[in-house]
């Protein structure tokens, strides 16, 4: 793959479109409940992580979350969720950027994001925000994240196989 020049107008435009897609998927095409949010913006994060370095992907996912909360707030803002979004982008970036597409990478990334960041960190943020009992919160969120793990793994694998993402960098 080519080395990315971050001052390129192409890169800025591509990143802007992907951030906009994350905002739309995370804000309009999501289901928000008190202790959970169901969205498919992780697919865009995975595409972004395939195209851009981990730190850039982390910054972009954090920024997409902030933009979504500023423009279309659905619940109280808590900075911890920005950290979770950035960690998700960074994790995907480390495992996907300029690496061969392998099922074990997709599975590992999905496991870290769903069980580590979404289950543990987001549960911690919700516990801090609302004072919900930790065992109860964890028990209600665990089944959702187990299902999310499977969905993340399958959808990212399908997108990486079906969409020639690497072609976007060859200009």
Buried (B, 14 or more C-beta within 10 A) or exposed (E): EEEBEEEEEEBEEBBEEBBEBBBBBBBEEBEEEEBBBEBBBBBBBBBBBBBBBBBBBBBBBBBBBBBBBEEEEEEEEBEBBBBBBBBBBBBBBBBBBBEEBEEEBBBBBBBBBBBBBBBBBBBBBBBEBEEBEEEEBBEEBEEBBEEBBEBBBEBBBEBBEEEEBBEEBEE
